[in-house]
């Protein structure tokens, strides 16, 4: 599976009347006396690549766990394609492919067995799924590793297996938490290619990072989070206004 040569560096902006696929409205999340998110609101456009940019500890992972229905918001609502992320979390998980920052797998299961297990849990035919994934497995360089215990994989190999699991059920939304952590330069470029291909096929992609160049290279839209608060969000070109993303980030966060 080769990367189409005609793919743009960034996906085209959606039409103004296209409803957002993800709507986060006034979300606050507390853990005891600690507030992880405060009045966070963000609409993520359908069929685009959106980046959530912020330093470590800013609240990115908490937000993604709320979107996955793993956590319940203290206040506010989160909806994916109109479904409440916590109240309808079983159906929401069918819409989402999630890649955590540190994927964890069952001990004593091979990479192939983990894919088969996940396909079965989604109610999919395992042979059909594995046949469909074979070209991507090869592209990710995991063909020889498939019979091996996934627990013995390197960090980068675990990230690649996690990406396969996120894509396995062909979800309309990908939520990727620091997806290039642990990947070398070649694997990172491959990740970029795959995300552009997914967006070109109509998938909505949102990923978190603290690396500004990745957002500039990959995203049509972006949001900046700092200390649990949304600082700004929107089309990347409108946020930059001729400046670098680093300049925008420093200007918006240095006094907060």
Secondary structure, DSSP 8 states (H G I E B T S, - for coil): ----TT--SS-----TTS--SEEEEEEEEEETTEEEEEEEEEEE-TTSEEEEE--TTSSHHHHHHHHTTSS--SEEEEEETTEETTTTHHHHHHHEEEE-SS----TT-BHHHHHHHHHHHTT--HHHHHHHHHHHHHHTT-TTTTTSBGGGS-HHHHHHHHHHHHHTT--SEEEEESTTTT--HHHHHHHHHHHHHHHHTT-EEEEEES-HHHHHHH-SEEEEEETTEEEEEEEHHHHHTTS-HHHHHHHHHTT-
